[in-house]
Amino acid sequence: MEYYSLGQNSPKVDFKTAALRGQAPDKGLYFPVDLAPLDKRIWAAFPHLSKAELAFEVMQPFVGDCIPAAVLQDILAETLDFSIPLVSLSPRLSVLELFHGPTLAFKDVGARFMSRCLGYFSRGQSAQTTILVATSGDTGGAVAQGFLGVLGIEVVILFPKGKVSPVQEWQLTACGQNVRSLAIEGSFDDCQAMVKKAFADADLQKKLRLSSANSINVARWLPQQLYYFLALQAWQKAGHEKPPVVSVPSGNFGNLCAGILAQKRGLPVQHFIAACNENDVVSRYLAGADYIPQNAKVTLSNAMDVGDPSNWVRILELLGKERESVGQCISSEKVSDAATQAAIAQVFQQFGYVMDPHGAVAFVALSHYLNDHPGTEGFFLETAHPIKFPATVEAAIGQGLDLPGSVADLLKRPKQMETMAPQFEALKAYLISGS
Ligand SMILES: *Cc1c(COP(=O)(O)O)cnc(C)c1O
């Protein structure tokens, strides 16, 4: 598979180059040239394919001959080394739990796949690769875990100071080893802008081998298709005959974009919902307003506090650039913090099920859609474990949450971070002095 740049001004590259670079030289995002549906043979066998077989069929075309089949199989087995259950709350409403990985959020799938691919590509290389990652909360922890102790790779995490949850902050700052973290005195968008500038800086590129682990990197973005495929298997096994409406809590829109890609490749999905918090540039666009990126606003679902979602350009590439064609595939709803909190309380009372604030945003948007569209059924993605947001969740359900063992261990470790102004020059000096 080759990848072209959405900037339209860089040569096509293979998977390895796209994954190592993160971003194309013209600053565009890489995009696969071929979105061919999966072979009929695979769809015929779909209900009976094992997790490993399905994962291999989904991902192999994107990797091409950059990774031998046996290595790719091992990478995928490690990537999916935890359960991804589809839990039914009512006949029309289910939830796909994506938080059973090591850092308790869905980012583990993409981060594990990417780290193992880059680990494979950097084998036998003497030069160190620096992975630069901006995080709104969960990416950094997942990437740090994925790369922890991997030789030849150093990870530098930028997060908005004071704007991530306590468990998230621990995951970002208590790794040690080859992982360093920077608390940026600004928003996630500031962090993302600093990282983008670093990639565009010729001087830095000369001095360091930089790569990105944000969902602009194809190695992080593409494997997110996997859980949509796995979910559909579970959906059909549970006896659903209609394709589902799928509600995705969205920030940078990488996850939703992976779902749409899966649909393009033949996965039966009725409709997608881009569930947003107050950061609603997409909701407003689909409702008829101009597409105007904004400064990120702070909300209870902090991993979605993104005012200028970087994967939106990929969604337009997939769906066509007209508002109408986009609107046929996805609807969007903005969900307030108050509605988020009320939903956590309501679902706990009604079903005894505890949602985190991100899943709750997706739940609200899906419930409204199902109400407005009789005969439809669907699931929402629960993207993080509630323990990552104890203050919000415990206040809503009126009781404490049990601490999983992995979190209790984490909270015993020392946090290490440096504070930095939201200025690229500061980051540049830091990177050069640390190399
Ligand atoms: C990152 C994240 C999101 C948003 O995903 P995008 O791919 O950036 O749209 C939603 N929920 C949680 C818990 C996250 O960590």
PDBQT file of the ligand as one rigid body, heavy atoms in Angstrom, charges set to zero:
ROOT
HETATM    1  C1  LIG A 501      -8.698  10.455  22.683  1.00  0.00    +0.000 C 
HETATM    2  C2  LIG A 501      -9.979  10.181  23.340  1.00  0.00    +0.000 A 
HETATM    3  C3  LIG A 501     -11.193  10.470  22.695  1.00  0.00    +0.000 A 
HETATM    4  C4  LIG A 501     -11.256  11.165  21.353  1.00  0.00    +0.000 C 
HETATM    5  O1  LIG A 501     -10.774  10.349  20.318  1.00  0.00    +0.000 OA
HETATM    6  P1  LIG A 501     -10.351  11.030  18.917  1.00  0.00    +0.000 P 
HETATM    7  O2  LIG A 501      -9.838   9.897  18.102  1.00  0.00    +0.000 OA
HETATM    8  O3  LIG A 501      -9.299  12.030  19.242  1.00  0.00    +0.000 OA
HETATM    9  O4  LIG A 501     -11.565  11.654  18.366  1.00  0.00    +0.000 OA
HETATM   10  C5  LIG A 501     -12.372  10.092  23.318  1.00  0.00    +0.000 A 
HETATM   11  N1  LIG A 501     -12.361   9.521  24.533  1.00  0.00    +0.000 NA
HETATM   12  C6  LIG A 501     -11.215   9.247  25.187  1.00  0.00    +0.000 A 
HETATM   13  C7  LIG A 501     -11.298   8.640  26.543  1.00  0.00    +0.000 C 
HETATM   14  C8  LIG A 501      -9.995   9.561  24.619  1.00  0.00    +0.000 A 
HETATM   15  O5  LIG A 501      -8.867   9.282  25.272  1.00  0.00    +0.000 OA
ENDROOT
TORSDOF 0
